[in-house]
Amino acid sequence: MDIKQFKKDFCDKLNSYSRAWNKEERMLHLVEEVGELAEITLQYNGSKKPKKNIIDIKNALADVLDDIFALSLLYGIDIDDLLEELINGKNQ
């Protein structure tokens, strides 16, 4: 899937929800998801129980990305530009 199709599909997904989250709700959810990713990573590495696997990490990363992409839309930040700046180091 190319980025143009991704953006369309992602917008369709967000628009399918019965109630859209605002910026604050999305940001708070992102913090929650990052916490869950940290917890799963500790479990994956054996520092905490129960043991998790790489699929659990993949799913947690997807949850984080979901909120990041949603926030970029809410703030009017184009994903293409964001990724290009990330690769070229322009956002540092």
Buried (B, 14 or more C-beta within 10 A) or exposed (E): EEEEEEBEEBEEEBEEEEEEBEEEBBBEBBEEBBEBBEBBBEBBEEEEEEEBEEEBBEEBBEBBEBBBBBBBBBEEEEBEEBEEEEEEEEEE
